[in-house]
Amino acid sequence: MSFSSRRRNYLLTPHRRDGLVEWMKKMLMHSFVLDCLETTGGDTFSHFETLIEEHRTLEMEGSNRPSRLKQLVPTVGTFHTRLPLRQAFELYNQKHHLTKRKHIQISFNELRHILNLAQILAMRKNDSETPEMISKAWINASTTSMPSDSLEREKSEENLASDGIQNDGEFNGPKMITFDGDQTLYSDGSNFDSNPNLANYLCSLLKQGVIVAVVTAAGYEYNVEKYEFRLSGLLNYFKAKNLTAEQCERFLLFGGECNYLLALGKDYRLHPVKETGRGGWLTATKYLQDSPGNWSESDIRELLDVAEVAASQSLKDQSMKGRIIRKKRSVGLVPTSNQQIPREALDETVLRCQAQLQLMHNGSGPRIPFCAFNGGRDIWVDVGNKRVGVEVLGAYMGVNPRETLHIGDQFLNTGNDYAARDVCPCVWVTSPDETTYVLKTILRFAGVAYAQSETEKIEAEKILSGNHMTISASHVDFTEVERRTQACQEMDVFTGEMK
């Protein structure tokens, strides 16, 4: 079994699943057993909507009274928007015919997809379309075929108007979308050097005025070339599509969860964003309680010292074939060459680190935010987390958290996307292919034409892989291909060091 598939199975093992989704699944079981899901399924999802809205209302009022949902699911978190779950269920059922099944009940994954769809629907600002219009747009977004030539592509774009979904200027969706890196934009430990559809959708979002940001645990400080290497195919794609300087400025990258902010320049290269002084991102966000601008070096050092001791002890106790790495803002336990650490051992290490850190200062925990997570092949304890990263980005770019959507693959309590749920709406994916599908749906509901012809798709694949035609010559840029191949063989993705 490949690592990526092993990891996806791990994400869905029963004892690790999300409490709300598990409760929803149990509630739907009664209708399934009685063979009446077709008549009662919609009403059950309406009941879920009612409970969630009541929970949201009590939270917004600051009430100490627990909601009915909180009593039923004690681990339930914050909902930043309404969730049109009945509408999402009916759309999903229209495509996948869940209520027609007699032997297999609605699965955890299907409920995750329905929740994702409900969140996408909720992010739309203009909700004036009829259910029939929304349904037609959803069915069209669900098709996997792409127009085969430019004429069919033009027809596809014209069909947006016939769907009743039109783009009238302001993008009818999130103002900012933040993404995890590994297993969300590209395969774990790999680079963005494939998936032309995803590259096309990201480019379309930037052209529509949406802020696109990668919020990644990869922490190479401000060694720009290391981040560029991970995203080299995508940056080449932006260059080939001639994004304007304004569009480029809307693409950002937050490295080390929330520690190193970079922005795309008009030269299609990443550049560190000024930290302090007028216009500096640290200075501009110091009013936020957990902003990195308020952290002291002594608190950072203290947190990393405790994490390093805990990880080292776990490495010794479990006789793992790994090594400890300490960076400026993180501590990691990574496998030695060609070795694989069992996920159970990685989870044990994460939970040990979390427990030891929470014991600091007589049980009150560290003075600054942190994140201890299982990365699939390794574990890391980072100073800061994605809650801070998304919150700081929103404050710096002037975007309301409710107009921000975070897309990631690690929403378990041992994952590093988990913290983002506290500050903005989220979508849970398990692969770059799912991310591609989510963006396709967002664009379709917003009335944005996104289709690529087969010729454009082939050219995009060449651009992403580095095997593309240069602008000034009619031959393949073999020098660039060789450089990237060499870098791939020499770069340590854990440390960013060249071997």
N, C-alpha and C positions, 0 to 999 in steps of 0.2 A: 504493500500500500504506500502510495506517495505521501510525502509529508503534508502537502496541502490538503489532501483528502482526509488524512488522519486527523488533521486539525479541525476540519469541518465537522467530522463525526464527534469530536470532543466537545465542540461548541454546543451540540445538541444532545449530549448525554443527559438522561432524566434527572440525575441528582444535582445538576448544575443549572437547570432551567429557571427562567424568570417566573416569579410567583404569580404575577397578574395573568400571564398567558396560561399557566397551568390551571389557575382557577377558572378562567374562561373555558378552557377545554373540558373541565369537569362539569361545568354548567350545561354545556352543549351535549354532553354524553346522554343525559336523560332523554332529550328529543331524538337523538340518534337511535337509542335502544328501542324507543317506542315507535320508531319509523315515522316520525311526524316532523322531521327537520325541515321539510319543504314548506310546511304551513306555519311552523313556529320559529324557524331560524331567524327570520327578520325581526320578529318581536323580541327575541332574546338579545340580539345585538342592540335594539332600541333600549332595552333595559340596561345593558352595559353603558350606553351613552348617558342615560339618566344618572346612574351612579357616579360616573366620572365627572359629569357637570356639577353634581352636588358636592363632590370632593373638591373640585376647583373653586367653587364659590366659597366654601368654608375656609380654604387656604387664603384666598384673596381678602377675605374679611378678617383674617388673623384670629379666627375662632379656635379656642382650645378644645372644642367638642370634636371628637373623632367622627369622621364620616362613616356611613354604612360600609362604603368600600374599604376604608381603613380597617374596620373591624373584621371584614371578611378576608382581606389580604393585608396583614400587618406590614409587609415589606413594600407596599405600593409607594411610588415616588410622586414627583410633581408633574402635573400636566400643564403645559404652557399655552395650549390652545384647546379649543373644542375639538372633539374627534367624531366626525360623522361616520360612525361605525356601521350603521345600518346601510347607508349608501355604499360604503366600501364593500361590505359583505355582498350586497346585491350585484354590484359590478363584477366582483371576483367570481361569484357563483355563476353569473351569466357567461363567463369565459370558461370556467373549469367545472361547472356542474357538480358542485360538492353535494348538493341535496339529493342528487339522483343515486348516490352510492348506498348500497345496502350492507356492505361488509366492512368497510374502512371508514372510521369516523374522521372528522376534521383533525388534521395533525397540528403539531406545534409549529412546524414551518409554515403551514397555510395560514394559521392565525397570525404569525409574524408578518406575512405578506399583507394580510388584510389590515393590520395595524399600520404598516408602512403606507399603504394606499390611503387610509383615512388621514394620516398625517400630511401626506402630499395634498390631498383635497383641502385640508384645513388651512394650508399655507397660501391658498389662492385669495387675492384681494377682491377680485370681481367674481361674485358667485351668482350672477344673474342668469346664467344659462339654465335651460330646462334639463331635467334628468335625462331626456332623450338625447340632447346634445352632448352631455357628459358621457353618456353610455357609448355613443358613436365614436367620440374621441378616444375613449378607453379601448374599445375594440380595435381601432386603427393603431393605437400605440402598442397593442399586444401582438400585432403581426410581426413575424420575424423577417419577412422578405423585404428587400430594399429595391427601389426602382433600378432597372437595368440600363437605362439610358437617360439622356438629358430630357427627352420629351416626356417620358414617364415621370421624371422628377418634377417637371413643371406642373404636370397634372396633380401630383401629390401635394404640391404647395397650394394649388388652387382649391383642392379639396378641404383645406383647413377652413375656408370660409363657408363651404357647404355644410361642414360639421356644426356651424354656429359658434365655433370657438375662434375668436379673432384677436390678434395682437394690436391693440389700439394705441400703443406708445409705451406706457409703463409696463414693465414685465409683470405678468399676473402669476407671481410665485414668490419664493424667498428673495430677500434683498442680498443675503449672503449665504453661501453654502460652504461649509468647512468639511474637509475630508481627512480621515485617517490615511496613512500611506500603505503599509504592507497589508495585503489581502483585501484591500478596498480599492485602491487605484492600480496596484500591480501585485503580482504574486509575492508571497512572503520571501524576503531576502533577495528579490529580483529588482529590476528597474522598469521604468515605463518605456518599453521598446516594442510594444505591440498594441493591439486593441484600437484600431482606427476609428471605430464608432464612438468609443469613449472620448478619444481625443477631439473628435468632431463636436460632440455634445458640450464638452468643456469650453471649446472655442466659441460655440453658439451662445453659451451663458455669458461669457465675457463681452461678446458683441451686444448682448441685450442689457448690459449695464449691471449684471450681477457680479458681486465680489466673490471670487473663488479663492479659497485658502486651503493649503495643506497643513494640517496640524499633526505633526509626527513626533514619535518618541526618538527618532534618529537624532542624536545630538553630536554634531561635529563642530560645535561652537560656530565661529564665523568663517570656517573654511569653505567658502562658497563652492569651489569646484566639486566638493564631495556631494553636496546636495544636487548640484547640476548634473552630476553623473547619474544619480538615481532617477532624475527627471529629464535626461538629455533628449530622449525621443519626443517627449511632449513639447519641450522648448523649441526643438527644431520644427515641430509642426506649427507652433504659433508663428514662427518666423516665415515659414512657407505660406501661411495664410495672411501674411502682411497685417498683423494686428497693429492698430494705431498705438501711439504712445499712451493715450488715455486708457485704452483697453488693457494694455500691458500692466499699467499701474494697479489694476484691479486684481491682479494675481499675486498672492502672497504665500509665504511659507514660514511657519512657526516651528523651529527645530527644538529638540529637547523638551517637548510638551508645550512650553511657554517661555523659553529662555532666550531664543535667538531668532529675531524677526528679520526676514528678508523680503524684498519686493522685486518684481520683474521690471527691468528698465526697458527703454525704447530700443536698446541694442539686443534685446531678447536674452539677456544675462541676468542672473540674480544678483542683487546688491544688498548689503546690510542696511537696515533702516536705522537712522540716527537714534541713539538711545536717550541721551540727556540734553538738557538745554531746551530752547524754544523749538517746539515741534518734535522733540524726541519722544519716542513711544513710552519709555519708562517714566519720564517726567509727566507726560500728558495723562497717564493712568494711575498716578500715585494716590489719587483720591479713592481708588478701589482698595478695600481693606486688604485683600490678598494679592495685590499687584506685586510683581517681582521687584519693582522700584522701592518697596518697603522692607525687603529682606536684608538681614545683616549677614555678613560673612561668617560670623561666629555661629549663628543658628544653622546656616547651611552646612558648615563643617561638622557640627554636632549631630545633625540628622544623618549625614553620610557615614560618620564614624559608627553609629549604632547599626545602620543598615549593613555596613561592611562586616562587622563582627557577626551579625546574625546570619548573613549569607555564607560567610566562611565556615561557621560552625555547622550549618546545614550541609555544606559541601563535604565536610569531614565526616559527619555522622552517617550520611547516606552513601559515602564512597563514590560520589559522582565523578565521571570523567569530564571534568570541566575546570575552569579557571576564573578567578575574580578579576574584574576590570574596574578601576576607579577613574572616573572622569571629573571634570570641574563641577558638574551639577548632577551626577548620577553614579550609581554603583551597579554593576552587572555581574551575573554568573552566566558564563557562556561555555558551550562545549569545546573541548579540545578538538584538534583537526580530525575530520572524518568520523566524529563520534555523535551519538544522539542520546540526549538525556530523557528518560521517561517523563511523560507529562505529570504523573503522580508526584515524582520527585520535585519537579518544578513548582507544582502547586503547593507542596509542603513548604518549600523555601519561601514562596510568596507569603503564605499565611504566617510563617514564623517571623518574617520581616515586619509584616503588618502588626503582629502581636507585640513584638519588641518595641517598635516605634510608639505604639499606643501606651506603653508603660512609662514613657519619658515624662519627666516633670510630675511625678506622683500620679500618673494615670491620666493626665490631661492631654498627653500626646505632644508632638513637636509644635513649635511656635509658628511654623510655616507649613503651607500645603505640601503634600507629597503624593506620589503614586507608586505603589508596588504592584507589579503585574507580570503575568506569564505571557511572554511573547511567542510561545509555540516551541521555539528551539532554545530559548534562554529566559532569564528573568532579569528585570531591572527595577531598581528603586530610583525614581527621579525626583528631584526637587521641583515642586510644582506639579500640576496635572492639567488635563484638557478642559476642565471646568474653568480654570484660570486662563488658559490659552484662548478659549472661545470668548470668555467675558472681556478680556483685554482687547482682543481683536474688534469686538463689537463696539467697545468704548472708543477705541482709537479711530475706527472708520465711521463712527456715528450711526451704527445700526442697532435698532432695538433687538434684544434677545429673542423676542417672539417672531421676529422677521428673519431669524437665522435658523438654518437647518444643518445639523451635524450628521454626517454619514460615516459609519464605522462598523467594524466587525467584532469588537470586543466589549460586549455589554454585560459580561458576567462580573461577579465581585472580585475576580482575579484578573480583570481586563482593564486596559487604560482608556477605553471610551466610556466606561461606566460613569465617571465623574461628570461628563458633559451633560448628562440627563438633568442635572440640578439647575442648569442655566439656560437651556434652549431645547426646542423640539429636536428629536433624533429619529433616524431611520437605521434599522439594524440589517446589515447585509452580511453575507458569508463569502463573497468572492467579488472580484472586479466585474465579472459578468452581471451579477446582480446590481452593482453600482451603475453599470451601463443601462440596464433596464429601468432603474429608478429615474435616471436623468432623462431618458427617452420619454417616460411618462410625464415628468415635470414639464418638459418642453411642449409636449403635445397638448396638455391641459392649458398651457399658457398661449397656445395659438402660434407657436414658433415653428417654421419649417426647418427641418433638420436632416432631411434625407441626403444621402450621397449616392452618386451614380457608381457603377462598378469600376469605371475608369478612375474616378476620384478615390475610391476605396483602395484600389491597387497602389495608386501613387502615395496615398497616406501610409500604407504599410511600408513602402520603401523609405519614406521620410522618418518614420518611427524607428525603423531598424538601423538607420544610418546609411543604408544602401540607396541613397536618392541622387537624383540628377542635380548637379550644382547649377546655380542661376547663371553663372558666367561661362559655363562650358557644357558640352553635350556628352560628358562621360561620367561614369560613376566616381564618386569621391572615395577612392580606395584608401587614401591616407587617413580619413576620418574613421572608416570602417576598421582599419587595423588598430588605430589608437583606442577606440572603444572596446574592441576585443581584448586588447592587451590590458586595459584598465580593469575589465571584468575579471580577468585572471589574477590580477594583483591586488585589488582592493579588498580589505577586510571590512565587511558590512557592519560588524559589531563595533569596531573602533574607528573605522574610516581611514585606517592606516594603509599605506601601500607596502606590500610585502617585498 
